[in-house]
């Protein structure tokens, strides 16, 4: 796969403090990359720079080989799904999805039919005339995803989109996001602090802390070859705790010595 996005030597300084330290990585066309790390590690700062909401102190961003570092957000052909949904509360599901299309010449008079089609594809046709406060958290997030897809972005960014949802809804939405990625052949960059979430969704995971990339690799390679103590502690140890906790209720003899259960 070709490189869709390249980030080169990205530095961000706030109040004379460097919060991103020469960050470099790439994302392939059609890839699902998670940026995983604890709160304050710099992952949301990267997202804001990529979408064009924040200008980096130094470094470059290339999309399809073209330098977009100084382009406004409206010219980057990227979409973003926020954790708080960011829906218009006075509009119906249909109006929320159709809203942005009304300002796009490409869709013109077809904006209504495109919005209806996307709402159907995310499974919300029966709720099309409802306003957001009548929907569950998971349904509202699906509206937000449909609205982002309506603009046909080349890259979709997710800012911890499931942090406000209950466990059952998160599991369901994970599957739906992966299906959406396959259906629309989207390149996705997903911000999260949840290890299990990143491992279930991602082609590759970028593990960060204190504005530095500690490892970027496939989930399997991170498990087999963690690049240092932070990755081992933050990723593998936390996943192991979850496995051991579940094992107690599933008739599995999870060892107490920290050794892996079923290969983890």
Residue pairs with C-beta under 8 A, 6 or more apart in sequence:
1 28
1 29
1 30
1 31
2 28
2 29
2 64
3 26
3 27
3 28
3 29
3 65
4 27
4 28
4 29
4 30
4 31
4 63
4 64
4 154
4 155
4 187
5 26
5 27
5 50
5 61
5 62
5 63
5 155
5 187
5 189
6 26
6 27
6 60
6 61
6 62
6 63
6 65
7 23
7 24
7 25
7 26
7 46
7 50
7 59
7 60
7 61
7 62
8 24
8 59
8 60
8 61
8 62
9 22
9 23
9 24
9 58
9 59
9 60
10 20
10 22
10 23
10 24
10 46
10 49
10 56
10 58
10 59
10 60
10 61
11 18
11 20
11 21
11 22
11 23
11 56
11 57
11 58
11 59
12 18
12 19
12 20
12 42
12 45
12 49
12 54
12 56
12 57
12 211
13 19
13 57
18 57
18 211
19 42
19 45
19 211
20 42
20 45
20 46
20 56
20 211
21 210
21 211
21 212
22 59
23 42
23 46
23 59
23 211
23 212
23 213
24 213
25 206
25 213
25 216
27 33
27 155
27 187
27 189
28 187
29 187
30 185
30 186
30 187
31 187
31 188
31 203
31 204
32 178
32 181
32 187
32 188
32 190
32 201
32 202
32 203
32 204
33 188
33 189
33 190
33 202
33 203
33 204
33 205
33 206
34 189
34 190
34 191
34 192
34 197
34 198
34 201
34 202
34 204
34 205
34 206
35 43
35 46
35 47
35 189
35 190
35 191
35 192
35 206
35 208
36 43
36 192
36 193
36 194
36 195
36 198
36 205
36 206
36 207
36 208
36 235
37 43
37 193
37 207
37 208
37 209
37 234
38 193
38 209
38 234
39 193
41 208
41 209
41 210
41 211
42 208
42 210
42 211
42 212
43 191
43 208
44 159
44 160
44 191
45 54
46 191
47 80
47 157
47 159
47 189
47 191
48 54
49 55
49 56
49 61
50 61
50 78
50 155
50 157
50 189
51 73
51 76
51 78
51 80
51 157
52 68
52 71
52 72
52 73
52 74
52 75
52 76
52 78
53 73
55 69
55 70
56 69
59 69
60 67
60 69
61 67
61 68
61 69
62 68
63 76
63 77
63 154
63 155
68 75
68 76
77 153
77 154
77 155
78 153
78 154
78 155
78 156
78 157
79 148
79 149
79 151
79 153
79 155
79 156
79 157
80 148
80 156
80 157
80 158
80 159
81 141
81 144
81 145
81 148
81 156
81 157
81 158
81 159
81 161
82 144
82 159
82 161
83 159
83 160
83 161
83 162
83 163
83 164
84 164
85 132
85 137
85 140
85 141
85 143
85 144
86 144
87 96
87 132
87 140
87 143
87 144
87 147
88 95
88 96
88 99
88 132
89 131
89 132
89 133
90 131
91 99
91 131
91 132
92 128
92 129
92 130
92 131
93 119
93 124
93 127
93 128
93 129
93 130
93 131
93 132
93 135
93 143
94 112
94 115
94 116
94 119
94 128
94 129
96 132
96 143
96 147
97 115
97 118
97 119
97 143
97 146
97 147
97 150
98 111
98 112
98 114
98 115
98 150
99 147
100 147
100 150
100 151
101 107
101 111
101 114
101 115
101 150
101 151
102 111
104 111
104 151
107 114
114 150
115 146
115 150
116 125
116 128
118 146
118 149
118 150
119 125
119 128
119 143
119 146
121 146
121 180
121 183
122 142
122 143
122 145
122 146
122 176
122 180
123 142
123 176
124 139
124 142
124 143
124 146
127 134
127 135
127 139
132 140
132 143
135 143
136 169
137 164
137 165
137 166
137 169
138 165
138 169
138 172
138 173
141 161
141 162
141 165
141 173
142 173
142 176
144 161
145 161
145 177
145 180
148 156
149 156
149 180
149 184
149 186
153 186
154 187
155 186
155 187
155 188
155 189
156 186
156 187
156 188
156 189
157 188
157 189
157 190
157 191
158 177
158 188
158 189
158 190
158 191
158 192
159 191
160 191
160 192
160 193
161 173
161 190
162 169
162 170
162 173
162 174
162 192
162 194
162 197
165 173
170 197
174 197
174 200
174 201
177 188
177 201
178 201
180 186
181 188
190 198
190 201
190 202
192 198
195 234
195 235
195 238
195 239
195 242
196 239
196 242
198 205
198 219
199 205
199 219
199 239
202 219
203 218
204 216
204 217
204 218
204 219
205 215
205 216
205 217
205 218
205 219
205 222
206 213
206 215
206 216
207 213
207 214
207 215
207 216
207 222
207 227
207 230
207 231
207 234
207 235
208 214
209 230
209 234
214 227
214 228
214 230
214 231
215 222
215 226
215 227
215 228
215 231
217 225
217 227
222 231
222 235
222 236
223 236
223 239
223 263
223 264
226 232
226 235
226 236
236 264
237 258
239 264
240 258
240 260
240 261
240 264
243 254
243 260
243 261
243 262
243 264
244 254
244 255
244 256
244 261
246 252
247 253
247 254
247 261
248 254
252 261
252 262
254 261
255 261
